[in-house]
């Protein structure tokens, strides 16, 4: 069965989000600035969280779109083993070794897709796509769909910032 992964993008970037030039403009957890890498997530909800960590919920508004990306059956995907990552790989300022891993994978061109654990929810995965790989043309990009968030998320954010919570774990 084909794999569908997701990307959230600002509406003004929908024509360039999957272009190599646009994806090389900034550094990410898994790539250095100047290297082309497209970040997608296994689920739309994870793509949302990955987008929200870099912005305020109140700024989300009606200016974003969700874009599904279809990775064909039997498409080779390399996976990063979380057990081989440094203990601080999830830090807000990630260690440079992560970008080195991504850059080496991009240069080697062994696959067009790299599966990596999410720093937000490490039990879930992001799929990094190399737009310069020859197999990139086999990946289908769906039409962007308007994307908004429930306004209740804004009230949850305020509660989390103003109230303290106690979590009790069952042993």
C-alpha positions in Angstrom: 0.0 0.0 0.0 1.2 3.5 -0.8 2.4 5.8 2.0 0.7 9.2 2.4 2.7 11.8 4.3 1.8 15.4 5.0 3.2 18.9 4.8 1.6 22.1 6.3 2.6 25.2 4.3 1.8 28.9 4.2 -0.5 29.6 1.3 2.0 32.0 -0.3 4.6 29.2 -0.6 2.4 26.5 -2.2 4.0 26.9 -5.6 7.6 26.5 -4.2 7.3 24.3 -1.2 8.4 21.2 -3.1 11.1 23.0 -5.2 14.8 22.3 -4.4 15.7 26.0 -4.3 13.0 26.9 -1.7 13.9 24.0 0.5 17.5 24.9 0.8 16.9 28.4 2.2 17.1 27.4 5.9 18.8 25.0 8.2 16.7 22.3 9.8 17.2 19.6 12.4 18.3 17.2 9.7 20.0 19.4 7.2 22.4 22.3 6.9 21.5 25.6 5.2 22.0 25.4 1.5 21.0 21.7 1.2 17.6 20.9 -0.3 15.4 18.9 2.0 11.6 18.7 2.2 10.2 17.9 5.7 6.9 15.9 5.8 5.2 13.9 8.6 3.5 10.5 8.8 0.2 12.1 9.9 -1.5 15.4 9.4 -1.7 15.8 13.2 2.1 15.4 13.5 2.7 17.8 10.6 0.5 20.3 12.5 2.5 19.9 15.7 5.8 20.2 13.8 4.5 23.5 12.4 3.1 24.8 15.7 6.4 24.4 17.6 7.8 27.2 15.5 4.9 29.6 15.9 2.1 30.9 18.1 -1.3 29.2 17.7 -3.0 32.6 17.3 -0.9 33.2 14.2 -2.2 30.1 12.5 -5.4 31.6 11.1 -6.6 30.7 7.6 -3.3 31.2 5.8 -2.1 27.6 5.8 -2.8 24.6 3.6 -2.2 20.9 4.1 -0.6 19.0 1.3 -0.7 15.2 1.0 2.3 13.5 -0.6 2.0 9.9 -2.0 5.1 7.7 -1.8 4.6 4.7 -4.1 4.5 1.0 -3.1 7.9 -0.6 -2.8 9.6 2.8 -2.8 13.0 2.5 -1.0 13.1 4.4 2.3 16.1 4.6 4.5 15.4 4.8 8.3 17.5 6.5 11.0 17.9 4.3 14.0 17.0 6.4 17.1 19.2 4.2 19.3 22.2 5.5 17.4 21.4 9.1 18.0 23.0 11.2 20.7 21.1 11.5 24.0 20.3 15.2 23.3 18.9 14.7 19.8 15.5 16.1 20.8 16.9 19.4 22.2 15.4 22.6 20.9 18.8 23.4 19.5 19.7 20.1 18.0 23.2 18.8 17.9 25.1 19.4 14.6 25.5 15.7 14.1 21.8 15.4 13.1 22.3 17.9 10.2 25.5 15.9 9.3 23.4 12.7 9.1 20.9 14.3 6.8 23.6 16.0 4.7 25.5 12.7 4.2 22.3 10.9 3.2 21.5 13.7 0.7 25.0 13.5 -0.8 24.9 9.7 -1.0 21.6 9.7 -2.9 20.9 6.2 -1.8 17.1 6.8 -1.5 14.8 9.8 -2.1 13.2 9.4 1.4 14.7 9.3 4.8 12.5 8.2 7.8 13.5 9.9 11.0 11.9 10.0 14.5 10.0 13.2 15.4 11.7 15.2 18.2 8.2 16.2 19.4 6.8 12.6 19.6 9.6 10.2 19.1 7.2 7.3 18.6 6.1 8.9 15.4 8.0 9.7 12.3 8.9 12.4 9.8 9.7 11.6 6.2 12.4 13.8 4.7 12.3 14.0 0.9 15.3 14.8 -1.3 13.9 16.9 -4.2 17.2 16.4 -6.2 17.0 12.6 -6.1 16.2 11.0 -9.5 13.3 9.1 -7.9 11.6 12.3 -6.6 9.6 12.4 -9.8 7.9 9.1 -8.8 6.4 10.9 -5.7 2.9 12.4 -6.2 2.0 15.7 -4.6 -1.7 16.3 -4.0 -3.5 19.5 -4.4 -3.2 21.8 -1.4 -6.3 21.9 0.9 -7.3 24.8 3.1 -6.2 24.1 6.7 -7.4 25.7 9.9 -7.2 24.7 13.6 -10.0 24.6 16.1 -10.1 27.8 18.2 -10.1 25.7 21.3 -6.4 25.0 20.9 -5.8 28.6 21.7 -7.5 28.3 25.0 -5.6 25.1 25.8 -2.3 26.9 25.1 -3.3 29.7 27.5 -4.2 27.1 30.2 -0.9 25.4 29.8 0.9 28.6 30.2 -1.0 29.8 33.2 -1.9 26.7 35.3 0.2 24.0 36.8 -0.8 20.4 36.3 0.2 17.4 38.4 0.6 14.1 36.6 0.3 10.9 38.5 1.9 7.8 36.9 0.6 4.4 37.8 3.4 2.0 38.7 
